[in-house]
Amino acid sequence: MFTTFDRYLLGRLLHTFAVFFVSAYGLYIVIDLFTNVDDFQQQSGSHLELILRIVAFYAYRASEFFEMSGPILIVISVIVVLGLLQKHSETYPILAAGIPAFRLIRPLLIAAAILNGALIANQEFIIPALAVQLQTPRGNKTAQVQRVEPVYDYWNYLMHIDGDQVLVHSQTLVGASFTLPKPEIASQICVLKAEKATFISETDQHRSGWLLQNMVGVLDPELLTDEGRKRIIPCSNGKDVFIVSEVNFDQLYNRGRNLKLLSSMQLIQRLQNPSTGPLPVRGQSLALHARITRPLLCLLNIAIALPLVMKKESQSLITNMVVCAGVLGMLYVVAQACFALGSIGQLSPDFAAWLPVIVTGIVSTWTSGFVQT
């Protein structure tokens, strides 16, 4: 049964989290704006335009800040709520009635689940939808132009894909350059250059690939091998070429490297089709496992915070909270170390993501005996 006191704790934790988030994000805005206000002024013609660009820039980045700080603020909010309960002696009637202290954890876990649900929705729906805006430089209206990050197409025998720049809104690669590998695709190394290239997704009629428009020079079909003729298809107008490829548009600029801008479904699709090599696959796998383990780590941290803050035979509440923060801080360092080892290949991505859960679970079991009774 969900009691009045449960609802009180639930609302108190959500309110504390909201206060912390608004305060932390407000501080971030003040510091960042003070440091980079010149970038906004250079692109703005009037004071009204300046204000509107500042508001739009930080409104979009609220979702990014929520994704970055949310898990930490949830745990901090739990520690603060438990500390206030202890300070105001609100737990003593509960304990005096014979109700175990761990009964208090239920509304806290429910509140944490609600906040983690908001984090999941933010990661899966809001951030991918705002990926272009989140890459917009300060003061600009849109992230119209991005620098190309060259990649090797492993599906096409390490074909090198490069260009001058990408136009995000039109999803166009400007100054496209595709280097055909020897001897799999061509009998000698050759570079196909075009004014622009557009990625075309796979349909029932054709494979996915790049349409190179207004070729610089002429493609000699005699240079192509039998396999190359299946993947390099000249168009009838003599100016365009279609290249079958699994490397899509967003893998050529920052969105392809910043995995936080991708939804889990996009990560799964890339893992099922590893066209850019093993190194990006490792990072994508680690990011996907980390998203699964993040809510579990949050709930386990709450299970650790309760007995450490409401510790029996304690010297002071401040000491309990400091010890709790220290233990959770060390667990956070362990988790980040595991992620770092997983990113450089010292640990497998799945083990690197799940090892912090195992360690945190062991610590939560060990600390459960410290709670007041």
Buried (B, 14 or more C-beta within 10 A) or exposed (E): EEEEBBEEBBEBBBEBBEEBBEEBBEEBBEEBBEEBBEBBEEBBEEEEEBEEBBEEBBEBBBBBBBBEBBBBBBBBBBBBBBBEBBEEEBBEEBBEEEBEBBEBBBBBBBBBEBBBEBBBEBBBEBBBEBBBBBBBEBBBEEBBBBEBBEBBBBBBBEBBBBBEBBBBEEEBBBBBBBBBBBEBBBBEEBEBBBBBBBBBEEEEEEBBBBBBBEBEEEBEEEBBBEBBEEBBBBEEEEBBBBBBBBBBBBBBBBBBBEBBBBBBEBBBEBBEBBBBEEEBBBBBBBBBBBBEBBBBBBBBBBBBBBBBBBBEEBEEBEEBBEBBBEBBEEBBEBBEBBBEBBBEEEBBBBBBBBBBBEBBBEBBEEBEEBBBE
